[in-house]
Amino acid sequence: MKKLKDAPAVRNSDRTKAQRLDFATWLLQNTQHCNLMYTDEVGIIRTRAQARRGDRPVRIVQGRRGQNLTMTFGVNVVNGLDHDELHQGGMTAERFNQFLHDTSLQCNPGQEVCFIFDNARAHGRAAGDNLPAQFEMQYLPPYQFTFSKYL
């Protein structure tokens, strides 16, 4: 007997497949004239520290976790890592909107940039209200990929 693994019912539904096709079509149409900026964030938990020889490094925390740090970054094909920020705490819609605005200030004037990001809760409420007109926002279609079979 093998271990049973659950797969979401919507993973390959007709609606999800249509969204993926729409995104692929959009991507093919916009790669020539638009600088694609992939944006995401990752939580960071410090797991290493220094201690005197023979002593074990110890972190005193409230509850189960230590301080939460979030690194947000923008990556594009031309420049690689284009912009990054480090925040204490988790990602919020306000922080993500501010990140998009800060990243847009570092781009060349007049350059058309398309921000691409997933459907995380903070991204879902990203308004982009304070972005210049030449900036566009595009959500990735639903996807699910697990690394468990590779570990």
C-alpha positions as CSV (number, residue, x, y, z in Angstrom):
1,M,0.0,0.0,0.0
2,K,1.2,3.5,-0.8
3,K,0.5,6.6,1.2
4,L,-2.5,8.5,0.0
5,K,-2.0,12.1,-1.1
6,D,-4.7,14.7,-1.4
7,A,-4.9,16.9,-4.5
8,P,-7.1,20.0,-4.6
9,A,-10.2,19.4,-6.9
10,V,-9.6,22.8,-8.6
11,R,-6.0,22.1,-9.5
12,N,-6.8,21.2,-13.1
13,S,-10.4,22.3,-13.4
14,D,-11.6,23.8,-16.7
15,R,-11.7,27.3,-15.1
16,T,-8.1,27.0,-13.8
17,K,-6.9,25.7,-17.2
18,A,-8.6,28.7,-18.9
19,Q,-6.9,31.1,-16.5
20,R,-3.5,29.5,-17.2
21,L,-4.2,29.9,-21.0
22,D,-5.2,33.5,-20.6
23,F,-2.0,34.2,-18.6
24,A,0.2,32.5,-21.2
25,T,-1.5,34.4,-24.0
26,W,-1.0,37.7,-22.1
27,L,2.7,36.8,-21.4
28,L,3.4,36.1,-25.0
29,Q,1.9,39.4,-26.1
30,N,3.7,41.5,-23.5
31,T,7.2,40.1,-23.4
32,Q,8.4,42.3,-26.3
33,H,7.4,45.7,-25.1
34,C,7.1,45.3,-21.3
35,N,9.8,44.8,-18.7
36,L,8.4,41.9,-16.6
37,M,9.0,42.3,-12.9
38,Y,8.3,39.1,-10.8
39,T,7.5,40.1,-7.2
40,D,7.2,37.9,-4.1
41,E,8.1,37.7,-0.5
42,V,9.6,35.1,1.8
43,G,9.5,34.8,5.6
44,I,12.9,34.7,7.4
45,I,13.5,33.0,10.7
46,R,17.0,33.3,12.2
47,T,18.3,29.8,13.0
48,R,22.0,30.4,13.5
49,A,23.8,32.5,16.1
50,Q,27.3,32.8,17.7
51,A,28.1,31.5,21.2
52,R,31.2,30.9,23.2
53,R,32.9,27.6,22.8
54,G,31.0,25.0,24.9
55,D,27.9,27.2,25.2
56,R,24.8,26.7,23.1
57,P,23.2,29.8,21.5
58,V,19.7,30.3,22.9
59,R,17.0,32.6,21.8
60,I,14.3,33.6,24.3
61,V,10.9,33.9,22.5
62,Q,7.3,34.5,23.5
63,G,5.2,31.6,22.4
64,R,6.7,29.3,19.8
65,R,8.4,31.6,17.3
66,G,10.8,34.4,17.3
67,Q,10.6,37.7,15.5
68,N,9.1,37.4,12.1
69,L,11.0,39.1,9.2
70,T,9.7,39.3,5.7
71,M,11.9,40.0,2.6
72,T,10.1,41.3,-0.4
73,F,11.8,41.3,-3.8
74,G,11.4,42.1,-7.4
75,V,13.3,40.2,-10.1
76,N,13.4,40.8,-13.8
77,V,15.1,39.3,-16.8
78,V,17.2,42.4,-17.6
79,N,18.7,43.3,-14.1
80,G,18.1,40.2,-12.1
81,L,17.3,41.2,-8.5
82,D,16.1,44.7,-9.1
83,H,14.7,45.8,-5.7
84,D,14.4,44.2,-2.3
85,E,13.1,45.3,1.2
86,L,13.2,43.8,4.6
87,H,10.3,44.3,7.1
88,Q,9.6,43.2,10.6
89,G,6.4,41.3,10.7
90,G,4.3,39.7,8.0
91,M,3.3,41.1,4.6
92,T,0.2,43.4,4.5
93,A,-1.6,45.0,1.5
94,E,-0.3,48.4,2.6
95,R,3.3,47.2,2.7
96,F,3.0,45.4,-0.6
97,N,1.5,48.6,-2.3
98,Q,4.4,50.6,-0.8
99,F,6.9,48.1,-2.2
100,L,5.3,48.3,-5.7
101,H,5.5,52.1,-5.4
102,D,9.2,52.1,-4.2
103,T,10.1,49.7,-7.0
104,S,8.4,51.8,-9.6
105,L,10.5,54.8,-8.5
106,Q,13.7,52.9,-9.3
107,C,12.7,52.0,-12.9
108,N,13.7,54.2,-15.8
109,P,11.3,57.0,-16.6
110,G,8.9,56.1,-19.4
111,Q,9.8,52.4,-19.2
112,E,6.7,50.1,-19.3
113,V,6.9,47.6,-16.4
114,C,4.5,44.7,-15.7
115,F,4.5,43.5,-12.1
116,I,3.6,39.8,-11.9
117,F,2.7,38.2,-8.6
118,D,0.8,35.4,-7.1
119,N,-2.6,35.4,-5.4
120,A,-1.4,35.8,-1.8
121,R,-3.8,37.6,0.5
122,A,-1.7,40.8,0.6
123,H,-1.3,40.8,-3.1
124,G,-5.0,40.2,-3.7
125,R,-5.8,43.7,-2.2
126,A,-2.9,45.4,-4.1
127,A,-4.5,48.4,-5.6
128,G,-1.6,50.0,-7.4
129,D,-3.3,53.3,-7.0
130,N,0.0,55.2,-6.5
131,L,1.7,53.6,-9.6
132,P,2.4,55.7,-12.7
133,A,0.4,54.9,-15.8
134,Q,3.1,52.9,-17.5
135,F,3.0,50.2,-14.8
136,E,0.7,47.2,-15.0
137,M,-0.2,44.5,-12.5
138,Q,-0.8,40.9,-13.5
139,Y,-1.7,38.0,-11.3
140,L,-0.4,34.5,-11.9
141,P,-3.1,31.9,-12.5
142,P,-3.8,29.3,-9.8
143,Y,-1.0,26.7,-9.5
144,Q,0.1,24.1,-7.0
145,F,3.5,22.6,-7.0
146,T,4.9,20.6,-4.2
147,F,8.6,19.7,-3.7
148,S,7.7,16.7,-1.5
149,K,8.4,14.1,-4.1
150,Y,11.9,15.6,-4.7
151,L,12.8,15.7,-1.0
